[in-house]
């Protein structure tokens, strides 16, 4: 299955690179079933009319007085998952969680600028990148992109979707920003979705996630798989990890996803003390990029980044570490709440895979 997914992902990525349209993964009859099941699922999945909380601002302000260092600038782009749709407090959004954790690791303040839009497809990334780069004096040090779910549900041709994402990564890298992409989540985990839609949604989601990984790595970014990370946990704890609309994550679900991205975010900025050599005991390795992409799509929390040379990629499962949380606010004006802390009050930076 992983080899089949690797070949499909490479075809999509190649079509994207050469300006092709869609790569057909399902026949007409299968799409007919898919659309029928989507219509039934939409009757069950609740609405999400409330706007996501506005979480932009400075995090880790106490570090200004301690060190007098300029803040890091964190940009967040993408769809409703990046925006934090479904929660009610700024500190519960993935952007706020990432900014808070990054401030703790870097021991310096972080300014969050989130331009993600609920309902966004990859078509919207061009506008979002333009917005995030609009101030030449305040270009982000690092950007996180979460996109893809709406491309699957709205039948955006995957080659086009991947090409738009690759273009966004190229623009951000050319502007001097590090880029981390949380790839398409596993839509087969949505609680009201039944068979055969669940199987089709999972298959399409993983194909897109793998193709996204190839394109992002080749454009100079890093990816973190969100699919299987959310899958087993959402399936086992749907009431806890899904929000009230049964579609978007709850605060706990967003924390799970954000803390999987955080180690890669820190590594992109050179803030993660580590040995980059792969550990075979942790199922890490240097593989052809398409095989690494396929493997990552099947296991959440897996990072893929370019290897030192050639068309190869490093498949990595980052270990979780404890990071002091003193002086780190969980929101620009949210007081001392700390989503994502351990029993001792230290930040736990979550990874996946064996520890």
C-alpha positions in Angstrom: 0.0 0.0 0.0 2.8 2.5 0.9 4.5 1.8 -2.5 1.2 2.4 -4.3 0.7 5.6 -2.4 4.2 6.7 -3.2 3.7 6.2 -6.9 0.3 8.0 -6.8 1.9 10.9 -4.8 4.8 11.2 -7.3 2.4 11.3 -10.2 0.4 14.1 -8.5 3.5 16.0 -7.6 4.9 15.6 -11.2 1.7 16.8 -12.7 1.7 19.8 -10.3 5.3 20.6 -11.3 4.6 20.6 -15.0 1.3 22.5 -14.7 -1.0 19.5 -15.2 -4.6 19.3 -14.0 -6.0 16.6 -12.0 -4.9 13.0 -11.5 -7.9 10.7 -11.4 -7.8 8.5 -8.3 -11.5 7.6 -8.4 -13.8 6.6 -11.3 -17.1 8.3 -12.0 -19.1 5.7 -10.2 -17.0 6.0 -7.1 -17.3 9.8 -7.1 -21.1 9.3 -7.4 -21.1 7.3 -4.2 -18.7 9.7 -2.6 -21.0 12.7 -3.3 -24.1 10.8 -2.1 -22.4 10.0 1.2 -21.1 13.6 1.5 -24.7 14.8 1.2 -25.8 12.4 4.0 -22.9 13.3 6.2 -23.6 17.0 5.9 -27.1 16.5 7.4 -25.4 15.1 10.5 -22.3 17.3 10.8 -23.2 20.4 12.8 -22.6 24.0 11.6 -19.6 26.1 12.5 -20.9 29.6 12.1 -18.9 31.3 14.8 -15.7 33.1 13.7 -12.5 31.6 15.1 -11.0 33.6 18.1 -8.6 36.3 17.2 -5.3 35.2 18.7 -2.8 37.6 17.1 -0.4 39.3 19.5 2.7 38.9 21.5 3.5 35.7 23.5 6.2 35.2 26.1 6.4 38.9 26.9 8.2 38.3 30.1 11.3 37.3 28.1 11.6 40.9 26.8 12.5 42.1 30.3 14.7 39.2 31.0 16.8 39.2 27.8 15.9 42.3 25.8 15.7 40.2 22.6 13.6 41.1 19.5 10.6 38.8 19.1 10.4 36.0 16.6 7.6 36.5 14.0 5.4 33.5 13.5 2.9 33.4 10.5 0.1 30.9 10.3 -1.7 30.3 7.0 -4.4 27.8 5.8 -7.9 26.8 6.5 -10.2 26.5 9.5 -7.9 24.1 11.3 -5.1 26.7 11.1 -7.6 29.5 12.1 -8.8 27.5 15.2 -12.5 27.1 14.1 -14.6 25.5 16.8 -12.9 26.8 20.0 -13.8 29.9 21.9 -10.7 31.2 23.6 -7.6 32.6 21.8 -5.2 30.5 23.8 -6.9 27.3 22.5 -6.1 28.0 18.9 -3.2 26.2 17.3 -1.5 29.5 16.4 -1.5 30.5 20.1 -0.3 27.1 21.3 2.5 27.2 18.8 3.5 30.7 19.7 3.4 29.9 23.4 5.5 26.8 23.0 8.0 28.5 20.6 8.5 31.3 23.1 9.3 28.8 25.8 11.8 27.0 23.7 13.5 30.1 22.3 13.2 32.0 25.6 12.2 35.1 23.7 8.9 36.7 22.8 7.0 35.5 19.7 4.6 37.7 17.7 1.8 35.7 16.1 0.2 36.8 12.8 -2.6 34.4 11.7 -4.1 35.0 8.2 -5.8 31.6 7.9 -9.4 31.6 6.7 -12.1 29.1 7.5 -13.3 27.4 4.4 -10.1 28.2 2.5 -8.8 26.0 -0.3 -5.3 26.1 -1.7 -6.5 28.7 -4.1 -6.5 31.2 -1.2 -2.9 30.7 -0.4 -1.7 33.2 -2.9 -3.7 35.9 -1.2 -2.6 34.8 2.3 1.1 34.8 1.4 0.7 38.3 0.0 -1.0 39.4 3.2 1.7 37.8 5.5 4.5 39.4 3.5 2.8 42.8 3.0 5.1 44.5 5.6 8.7 44.3 4.3 9.9 45.3 7.8 8.0 42.5 9.6 8.4 39.3 7.5 7.9 36.2 9.5 10.9 34.1 10.7 8.8 31.0 10.2 5.4 30.2 8.8 3.1 27.2 9.5 0.6 26.2 6.8 -2.3 23.8 7.4 -4.4 23.2 4.2 -6.0 20.4 2.1 -9.2 19.2 3.7 -11.4 21.6 1.7 -9.6 20.7 -1.4 -10.6 17.1 -0.9 -14.2 17.9 -0.1 -14.6 20.4 -2.9 -12.9 18.1 -5.5 -10.1 20.5 -6.3 -7.8 18.6 -8.7 -4.9 17.3 -6.6 -2.2 18.4 -9.0 -3.6 21.9 -8.9 -3.9 21.9 -5.1 -0.3 20.7 -4.7 1.0 23.2 -7.3 -0.7 26.1 -5.4 0.9 24.9 -2.1 4.3 24.6 -3.7 4.0 28.1 -5.1 3.2 29.4 -1.6 6.2 27.6 -0.1 8.5 28.9 -2.8 7.4 32.5 -2.2 7.8 32.3 1.6 11.3 30.6 1.2 12.3 33.3 -1.3 11.3 35.9 1.3 13.6 34.3 3.9 10.9 32.4 5.9 11.3 28.9 7.2 8.2 26.9 6.3 6.5 24.0 8.1 3.4 22.4 6.5 0.9 20.3 8.5 -0.4 18.1 5.6 -4.0 17.2 4.9 -5.7 15.6 7.9 -7.4 12.2 7.6 -11.0 13.1 6.8 -12.0 9.5 7.4 -11.9 10.3 11.2 -14.9 12.6 11.1 -17.4 11.0 13.4 -20.6 11.2 11.4 -19.0 9.9 8.2 -19.8 6.3 7.4 -18.7 3.7 4.9 -17.9 3.8 2.1 -17.2 7.6 2.4 -14.9 7.0 5.4 -12.7 4.7 3.3 -12.7 7.0 0.3 -12.1 10.1 2.4 -9.1 8.4 4.1 -7.7 7.2 0.8 -8.0 10.6 -0.8 -6.7 12.5 2.2 -3.5 10.3 2.4 -2.8 10.6 -1.3 -3.0 14.4 -1.1 -0.9 14.5 2.1 1.8 12.4 0.5 1.8 14.6 -2.7 1.9 17.7 -0.5 5.0 16.4 1.3 6.9 15.8 -1.9 6.2 19.3 -3.2 6.9 21.0 0.1 10.2 19.2 0.6 11.3 19.9 -2.9 10.4 23.6 -2.4 12.6 23.8 0.7 10.1 23.4 3.5 9.3 20.7 6.1 6.1 18.7 6.6 4.5 17.1 9.6 1.8 14.5 9.0 -1.5 15.3 10.8 -3.6 12.4 9.4 -2.9 9.4 11.4 -1.9 11.5 14.5 -5.5 12.6 14.7 -7.0 9.4 13.4 -6.7 6.9 16.2 -7.1 9.5 18.9 -10.2 11.1 17.3 -11.7 7.6 16.7 -11.0 6.6 20.3 -12.0 9.9 21.9 -14.5 11.6 19.5 -16.4 13.4 22.3 -13.1 14.8 23.7 -11.2 15.6 20.5 -14.0 16.9 18.2 -15.7 20.2 18.9 -19.4 20.8 19.2 -19.9 20.7 15.4 -18.5 17.1 15.2 -16.2 18.3 12.4 -13.5 20.6 13.8 -11.2 19.7 16.6 -11.9 20.7 20.2 -9.4 22.5 22.3 -7.8 19.1 23.2 -7.7 18.1 19.6 -6.0 21.3 18.5 -3.5 20.9 21.3 -2.7 17.4 20.0 -2.1 18.6 16.5 -0.2 21.8 17.5 2.1 20.0 19.8 3.0 17.5 17.0 4.0 20.5 14.8 5.9 22.4 17.5 9.2 20.2 17.5 9.5 20.6 13.8 8.8 24.3 14.0 11.6 24.7 16.6 14.0 22.5 14.5 13.4 24.7 11.4 14.7 27.7 13.4 17.7 25.7 14.8 16.2 25.7 18.3 16.0 21.9 18.8 19.0 20.2 20.3 19.2 16.9 18.5 21.2 14.5 16.4 19.8 14.6 12.9 21.1 11.1 12.2 18.1 8.7 11.8 17.4 6.2 14.5 16.3 2.9 13.0 14.9 1.8 16.4 12.4 4.7 16.0 11.6 3.8 12.4 13.5 6.8 11.1 15.6 6.8 7.9 16.7 8.5 4.8 14.5 7.4 1.9 13.5 8.5 -1.6 11.2 11.5 -1.0 8.1 9.8 -2.4 8.6 6.8 -0.1 9.2 9.0 2.8 6.1 11.0 1.9 3.9 7.8 1.7 5.2 6.5 5.0 4.6 9.9 6.7 1.0 10.0 5.4 0.3 6.8 7.3 1.7 7.9 10.6 0.9 11.2 12.2 3.5 13.3 13.9 6.1 12.2 11.3 8.4 14.9 9.9 9.8 14.8 6.4 12.6 17.2 5.5 15.2 17.2 2.7 18.3 15.1 3.2 21.7 16.6 2.7 21.9 15.9 -1.0 20.1 14.2 -3.8 16.4 13.4 -4.2 16.3 11.9 -0.7 14.4 12.9 2.5 14.8 12.4 6.2 11.9 10.7 7.9 11.9 11.7 11.5 9.9 11.0 14.7 10.9 13.8 17.1 11.1 13.0 20.8 9.0 14.9 23.3 10.9 17.1 25.7 10.0 19.2 28.7 10.4 23.0 28.4 10.1 25.4 31.3 6.9 27.4 31.0 7.7 30.2 33.4 6.9 33.6 31.9 5.0 32.2 28.9 1.5 33.5 28.5 -1.0 31.2 26.8 -2.6 34.1 25.0 -1.9 37.8 24.3 -4.3 38.8 27.0 -5.4 35.4 28.4 -3.6 35.4 31.8 -1.8 32.3 33.0 -3.8 29.5 31.4 -1.4 26.9 29.8 -3.0 24.6 27.3 -0.4 21.8 26.7 1.3 21.5 30.1 2.3 18.4 32.0 1.6 17.6 35.6 4.7 19.5 36.8 3.6 22.7 34.9 6.4 22.2 32.3 5.6 22.4 28.6 5.5 19.0 27.0 6.4 19.1 23.4 4.7 16.1 21.9 6.1 13.9 19.2 4.8 10.6 17.8 6.2 7.2 17.4 8.3 5.2 19.9 10.0 7.3 22.7 
